[in-house]
């Protein structure tokens, strides 16, 4: 024998569970997109820093044997490398600094959110990645 008023309880519980699963799925999707874009920006920054670190000052290397960077050439190579990337939809800015010892690349990006965008003030997530590379003598 059924108690009165208990017939719709299961339906309400299932509806609540479905809404909860929908929310968790949406949040998971947003977080995965943010993680994926950060990984892409990190790869771009790493590659640009390595490209910049290949710009050694050849004249100083030939005269003294020391490996130092040509800062202007290092910055140019790093910026050109970022410009040649195929997937730049989330890229919002780049900063490159080079001296004779290292080149540092800071890449800023933005990821548009879907479900989390309903509660976020601007609807997107800012991502910043920094990579530094130094020239080395081979062998």
Secondary structure as UniProt FT lines:
FT   TURN            4..5
FT   TURN            7..8
FT   HELIX           9..53
FT   HELIX           58..64
FT   HELIX           71..83
FT   TURN            89..90
FT   STRAND          91..98
FT   STRAND          103..112
FT   HELIX           116..118
FT   STRAND          124..133
//
